[in-house]
Amino acid sequence: MADIYAQLARHLDNLPTGFPATETGIELRILKRLFTAEEAEIALGLTMMLEPPAAIAKRLGKDETALAPMLETMSKKGLIIRSKKGEETLYMAAQFVIGIWEYHVNDLDEDLIRDFNAYAPYLMKDQIARRTQQLRVIPVSKSVTADMQVMAYDEAEKIIKSQSKILVAPCICRKEHSLVGDGCGRPIESCLVFGGAAYFYEGNAIGRTITREEALEILHKGIEAGLVLQPGNSQKPTNICLCCGCCCQILKNLKCMDKPARHVNSSYYAEVDEAACTGCGVCEDRCQMDAIAVDGIARIDLDRCIGCGLCVPACDFNAVRLVEKEASERWVPPKNIVETYINIAMERGKI
C-alpha cells in the first residue's frame, strides 16, 4: 500500500491548483501524516464535483453503507469537502491549498509545520508561475480616492456587506509561525470565510461565525496592523485573507522574487509626490513587499509594488497615492470560483 500515497499525490496534482512532486518526496511525507492508507484510497475516488456516497462507492467498487460514514469522518478531518443538499450529504475532493492544509489549522504540530515549510517553496513556485492566482490583491479603502472607478469586487467593505454568512478563522500562516516561535505578533484571527465555505468551516469547528459588523471591525484592525487584503480571485469571493509579508506563504515567497508585481493579480500601484515627501520612512516600514526605499525621498519600485495601498494612509503628508493601471493591464477576476479553477486548470494543462 506504500504506493497509494504516490497515487494520491498525482491525484491532487491533477486537481486545478496542483500538488507538485519533489525530488525529496517531502509531499509524500505530508500526505502520510494526514491520510491513513485507507483514506488515501478513498480520496482517489473523489472528483471536483459534489456527489452522493452511492456514486463514489460505485466508482471505488465499495459498499455504500460502509463508505458513507468514512466519507463523513474524512470530511470532518478536513481531507475532503462535504455539503448538504436538502437531507442529502454530498462529497467532493479537496485541493491541497486552499483546502486540506487550511482545514488543519487546529491540528498543527511542529513536525507537520516543518514538513510543510520545506514543501511550501515548491508549492508556491508552481502557483506563482500561473497567470490566474487563487488570491488577488485589493487596495485598502483609505487609499482609494473619489475619482477612482473602483469595482465593487475590489472593495473589501462591499464584499463583506454583501454576505449573509460570515465566519472568521485563524490564519494558518501566522499560527504555524507562532507555534514554532517565529510569529510576527499581528492578529491571528483574521481569515474571513463566506457562504457555503463558512458552513463547512463551522461544521468542522474551525473559527467562529460572526456578524458583518464584527467582520468589518476585524478588517479594519487588520489594516491598522499593516495586513494586505487578499480575497479569493473571483468577482464573488468565498474568502478574504489578511496577510503579512513575513508569514503568508504567498507573500513571503513573492517577496523573494525580483519582480513580484508581475505575478500578482492587482489593478493598482503606488506613486510618490516627490515635492510633498519628507523622507520620513513610514511608508517604507509599512510596505510588505520591500517596494519602497527612502533616500532623501521615498522611491517606489514598480516591479515590486503589488497595489495593496497600505502605504497611502500611513503618510501624514499626503505624498503617496494609489494609481489605477491602464485599462488593458487591470485585473478583471473571473465571475465565480468555478470559473477561477477552470482557468487555473487550463493554464496548467489539466483540461
C-alpha positions, 0 to 999 in steps of 0.5 A: 500500500506504500504506493497509494500515497504516490497515487494520491499525490498525482491525484491532487496534482491533477486537481486545478491548483496542483500538488507538485512532486519533489525530488525529496518526496517531502509531499509524500511525507505530508500526505502520510501524516494526514491520510491513513492508507485507507483514506488515501484510497478513498480520496482517489475516488473523489472528483471536483464535483459534489456527489452522493456516497452511492456514486463514489462507492460505485466508482471505488467498487465499495459498499455504500453503507460502509463508505458513507460514514468514512466519507463523513469522518474524512470530511470532518478531518478536513481531507475532503469537502462535504455539503448538504443538499436538502437531507442529502450529504454530498462529497467532493475532493479537496485541493491541497491549498486552499483546502486540506492544509487550511482545514488543519489549522487546529491540528498543527504540530511542529513536525507537520509545520516543518514538513510543510515549510520545506514543501511550501517553496515548491508549492508556491513556485508552481502557483506563482508561475500561473497567470490566474492566482487563487488570491488577488490583491485589493487596495485598502479603502483609505487609499482609494480616492473619489475619482477612482472607478473602483469595482465593487469586487475590489472593495473589501467593505462591499464584499463583506456587506454583501454576505449573509454568512460570515465566519472568521478563522485563524490564519494558518500562516501566522499560527504555524509561525507562532507555534514554532516561535517565529510569529510576527505578533499581528492578529491571528484571527483574521481569515474571513470565510463566506457562504457555503465555505463558512458552513463547512468551516463551522461544521468542522469547528474551525473559527467562529461565525460572526456578524458583518459588523464584527467582520468589518471591525476585524478588517479594519484592525487588520489594516491598522496592523499593516495586513494586505487584503487578499480575497479569493480571485473571483468577482464573488469571493468565498474568502478574504485573507489578511496577510503579512509579508513575513508569514503568508506563504504567498507573500513571503515567497513573492517577496523573494522574487525580483519582480513580484508585481508581475505575478500578482493579480492587482489593478493598482500601484503606488506613486510618490509626490516627490515635492510633498515627501519628507523622507520620513520612512513610514511608508517604507516600514509599512510596505510588505513587499520591500517596494519602497526605499527612502533616500532623501525621498521615498522611491517606489519600485514598480516591479515590486509594488503589488497595489495593496495601498497600505502605504497611502494612509500611513503618510501624514503628508499626503505624498503617496497615492494609489494609481489605477493601471491602464485599462488593458493591464487591470485585473478583471477576476473571473465571475465565480470560483468555478470559473477561477479553477477552470482557468487555473486548470487550463493554464496548467494543462489539466483540461 
